[in-house]
Amino acid sequence: MTNPSKTFINIAHRGASTYAPENTFAAYDRALSMGISHIELDVHFTSDDHMVVIHDDDVDRTTDGTGPVSGKTLAEIQRLDAGSWYGAEYAGEGVKTLAEVLQHYKGRFHFHIEIKARDAKPSLARRTIDMVRAQGLKDSVTITSFHKHWLQEAADYDDVLPKGWLVPLGQGSQWDDSIIDESKKLGISQICPRADITTPELVSKIRDAGFAVRCHGLSNEELMRHAVDVGVDGGTVNFPDKLSEYLKASGIEQAK
């Protein structure tokens, strides 16, 4: 199928994370150097209620520390090295607060902020939106999550920012049409299916229900091409340069 969309949103997943350690300034800078204008990032609470940009519930995989993010203070998180695991040249890259990322890249990126932490205490979505408002970025942020309660909290608190539900939860899980009905009740604007289950028929079904379709899980070039070819509106990818090349070759404009 030829993509019916005239544009495609190329979102650097945790930055250009194939080429630099994820969710660091190095990865975001790499995306900028590729001409990318959208990035995805992840937020968690520290034990002293600061919002930090890191993907996992714990720090083990992407830093030189161990233990849950929610069990550490901001000061403890800031002492961690978030770059050496990827390569010696990135030693000293740190875990940033959401405020630091937004301030540093304001005016240069549209931020797709994923609310993580399934079991965090309430207010993570509200606090994220407060930060976005304080930075004057309501036109440059999309809120996403796998977890419906965060989207409900966001929707109840804000009716301006676009919001997207990453579905279904868990590798190997399957689509269910009830997702569309639940999304209508949530009052969100995007449904974000996993690339490997996305078909032209599913894209049409979601779009006909009034939602934008943005894929996640474009984990290899085959799935990247598949997402473009079935006609979705955008997707998160670790190698946004390769997506840019494919969009150009397909005659599809990269959304600004």
C-alpha positions as CSV (number, residue, x, y, z in Angstrom):
1,M,0.0,0.0,0.0
2,T,1.2,3.5,-0.8
3,N,1.2,5.8,2.2
4,P,-1.8,8.2,1.7
5,S,-0.3,10.7,4.1
6,K,1.5,13.6,2.5
7,T,3.7,13.9,5.6
8,F,5.2,11.6,8.2
9,I,6.4,12.5,11.7
10,N,9.9,11.1,12.2
11,I,10.4,10.9,15.9
12,A,13.9,10.1,17.3
13,H,13.2,7.5,19.9
14,R,15.0,8.5,23.1
15,G,17.0,10.7,20.7
16,A,19.0,9.1,17.9
17,S,19.6,6.2,20.2
18,T,21.2,3.9,17.7
19,Y,24.2,6.3,17.6
20,A,24.5,7.6,21.1
21,P,23.4,6.7,24.6
22,E,19.6,7.0,24.9
23,N,17.9,9.9,26.6
24,T,21.1,11.9,26.8
25,F,22.0,15.3,25.3
26,A,24.4,13.3,23.0
27,A,21.5,11.4,21.5
28,Y,19.3,14.5,21.2
29,D,22.2,16.5,19.6
30,R,22.7,13.6,17.2
31,A,19.1,13.8,16.1
32,L,19.4,17.6,15.6
33,S,22.4,17.0,13.4
34,M,20.3,14.7,11.3
35,G,17.7,17.4,10.7
36,I,15.1,15.8,13.0
37,S,12.6,18.0,14.7
38,H,10.8,15.5,16.9
39,I,12.1,13.5,19.8
40,E,10.6,11.0,22.2
41,L,11.7,10.9,25.9
42,D,10.6,9.2,29.1
43,V,9.9,10.6,32.6
44,H,10.0,9.1,36.1
45,F,9.9,10.5,39.6
46,T,12.9,10.4,41.9
47,S,12.3,9.7,45.6
48,D,12.3,13.4,46.3
49,D,9.7,14.2,43.6
50,H,11.9,15.5,40.8
51,M,11.1,14.4,37.2
52,V,14.1,12.8,35.4
53,V,14.4,11.6,31.9
54,I,15.2,7.9,31.8
55,H,13.4,4.9,30.3
56,D,13.6,2.1,32.7
57,D,12.1,1.8,36.2
58,D,15.6,1.2,37.5
59,V,19.0,2.7,36.5
60,D,20.9,-0.6,36.0
61,R,20.8,-0.8,32.2
62,T,21.7,2.7,31.2
63,T,23.9,4.0,34.0
64,D,26.8,2.8,36.3
65,G,24.3,2.6,39.2
66,T,21.8,0.1,40.5
67,G,18.3,0.2,41.9
68,P,15.0,1.8,41.1
69,V,14.8,5.4,40.0
70,S,12.0,6.0,42.5
71,G,14.4,4.9,45.3
72,K,17.0,7.6,44.6
73,T,17.1,11.3,45.2
74,L,17.8,13.7,42.4
75,A,21.3,14.3,43.7
76,E,22.0,10.5,43.6
77,I,20.7,10.3,40.1
78,Q,22.8,13.2,38.9
79,R,26.0,11.5,40.1
80,L,25.4,8.6,37.8
81,D,27.3,8.1,34.5
82,A,24.7,7.5,31.7
83,G,27.1,7.3,28.8
84,S,29.9,4.9,29.5
85,W,27.7,1.8,29.0
86,Y,27.3,2.8,25.4
87,G,30.9,3.9,24.7
88,A,33.9,5.4,26.4
89,E,33.6,8.6,24.4
90,Y,30.3,9.2,26.2
91,A,31.6,8.9,29.7
92,G,30.2,11.6,31.9
93,E,26.8,11.9,30.1
94,G,24.3,12.4,32.8
95,V,20.7,11.7,33.5
96,K,18.8,15.0,33.0
97,T,15.8,16.5,34.6
98,L,12.8,17.1,32.4
99,A,13.2,20.8,33.0
100,E,16.8,20.7,31.8
101,V,15.8,18.9,28.5
102,L,12.9,21.2,27.8
103,Q,15.0,24.4,28.5
104,H,18.0,23.2,26.5
105,Y,16.0,22.2,23.4
106,K,13.1,24.7,23.5
107,G,12.4,25.9,20.0
108,R,14.4,23.2,18.4
109,F,12.2,20.1,19.0
110,H,8.7,18.9,19.4
111,F,8.8,16.7,22.5
112,H,6.9,13.5,22.7
113,I,6.9,12.8,26.5
114,E,6.1,9.3,27.6
115,I,4.9,9.0,31.1
116,K,6.5,5.8,32.5
117,A,6.3,4.3,36.0
118,R,3.2,2.2,36.0
119,D,3.0,2.3,39.8
120,A,4.2,5.8,40.6
121,K,2.2,7.9,43.0
122,P,-0.4,10.1,41.3
123,S,0.5,13.5,39.8
124,L,3.3,12.5,37.4
125,A,1.2,13.4,34.4
126,R,-0.1,16.6,36.0
127,R,3.4,17.6,37.1
128,T,4.7,17.0,33.5
129,I,2.0,19.2,32.1
130,D,2.7,21.9,34.7
131,M,6.3,21.9,33.5
132,V,5.3,22.1,29.9
133,R,3.1,25.1,30.7
134,A,5.7,26.8,32.7
135,Q,8.2,26.5,29.8
136,G,5.6,27.9,27.4
137,L,5.7,24.7,25.3
138,K,2.0,23.8,24.9
139,D,2.4,23.9,21.1
140,S,5.5,21.7,21.2
141,V,4.6,18.7,23.3
142,T,2.6,15.5,22.9
143,I,1.9,13.3,26.0
144,T,2.0,9.6,25.5
145,S,1.8,6.5,27.8
146,F,1.2,2.8,27.7
147,H,-0.8,3.2,31.0
148,K,-4.3,4.4,30.7
149,H,-4.4,5.9,34.1
150,W,-1.7,8.4,33.2
151,L,-3.6,9.4,30.1
152,Q,-6.8,9.8,32.1
153,E,-4.9,12.0,34.6
154,A,-3.5,14.1,31.7
155,A,-6.9,14.4,29.9
156,D,-8.7,15.4,33.2
157,Y,-6.1,18.1,33.8
158,D,-5.5,19.4,30.3
159,D,-7.6,19.8,27.1
160,V,-4.9,21.4,24.9
161,L,-1.9,19.0,24.6
162,P,-2.3,16.1,22.1
163,K,-2.2,12.8,23.9
164,G,-1.5,9.3,22.5
165,W,-2.1,5.8,23.9
166,L,0.7,3.3,23.1
167,V,-1.1,0.0,22.5
168,P,-1.4,-2.8,23.1
169,L,0.8,-3.3,26.2
170,G,3.4,-6.0,26.0
171,Q,5.4,-7.6,23.2
172,G,3.2,-10.1,21.5
173,S,0.0,-8.6,22.7
174,Q,-2.7,-8.2,20.1
175,W,-5.0,-5.5,19.0
176,D,-8.6,-5.3,20.3
177,D,-11.2,-3.0,18.9
178,S,-12.2,-2.0,22.4
179,I,-9.1,0.2,22.4
180,I,-10.9,2.6,20.1
181,D,-13.9,2.9,22.4
182,E,-11.7,3.4,25.5
183,S,-9.7,6.0,23.6
184,K,-12.9,8.0,22.9
185,K,-13.8,7.9,26.6
186,L,-10.3,9.1,27.4
187,G,-10.6,12.1,25.1
188,I,-7.2,11.6,23.5
189,S,-6.2,12.4,19.9
190,Q,-3.7,9.7,18.9
191,I,-3.7,5.9,19.0
192,C,-0.2,4.5,18.7
193,P,-0.2,0.8,17.8
194,R,2.9,-1.4,17.7
195,A,4.3,-1.5,14.2
196,D,4.3,-5.3,13.8
197,I,0.5,-5.5,14.2
198,T,-0.4,-2.4,12.2
199,T,-2.1,-3.1,8.9
200,P,-3.7,-0.7,6.3
201,E,-7.1,-1.9,7.6
202,L,-6.2,-1.0,11.1
203,V,-4.9,2.4,10.1
204,S,-8.2,3.1,8.3
205,K,-10.2,1.9,11.3
206,I,-8.4,4.1,13.7
207,R,-8.4,7.1,11.4
208,D,-12.1,6.7,10.6
209,A,-12.8,6.8,14.3
210,G,-11.2,10.3,14.4
211,F,-7.7,9.5,15.7
212,A,-4.2,10.2,14.3
213,V,-2.2,6.9,14.0
214,R,1.4,7.0,15.3
215,C,3.3,3.7,15.5
216,H,5.8,2.6,18.1
217,G,8.1,-0.4,18.0
218,L,9.9,0.4,14.7
219,S,12.8,-1.7,15.9
220,N,14.4,-2.6,12.6
221,E,14.4,-1.2,9.1
222,E,11.8,-3.7,7.9
223,L,9.3,-2.5,10.5
224,M,10.2,1.1,9.8
225,R,9.4,0.7,6.1
226,H,6.3,-1.3,7.0
227,A,5.0,1.6,9.1
228,V,5.5,4.1,6.3
229,D,3.9,1.8,3.7
230,V,0.7,1.1,5.6
231,G,0.0,4.7,5.9
232,V,0.5,5.8,9.5
233,D,1.1,9.5,10.4
234,G,4.4,9.0,12.2
235,G,6.5,6.7,14.3
236,T,9.4,6.5,16.9
237,V,12.6,5.1,15.5
238,N,16.1,4.7,16.9
239,F,17.7,5.5,13.5
240,P,15.8,8.5,12.3
241,D,18.4,9.2,9.5
242,K,17.4,5.9,7.8
243,L,13.7,6.8,8.1
244,S,14.5,10.2,6.6
245,E,16.1,8.5,3.6
246,Y,13.2,6.1,3.2
247,L,10.6,8.9,3.3
248,K,12.6,10.9,0.7
249,A,12.8,7.8,-1.5
250,S,9.0,7.3,-1.1
251,G,8.2,10.9,-2.0
252,I,6.8,11.6,1.5
253,E,7.5,14.8,3.2
254,Q,9.0,14.7,6.7
255,A,6.8,16.7,9.1
256,K,8.3,19.7,10.8
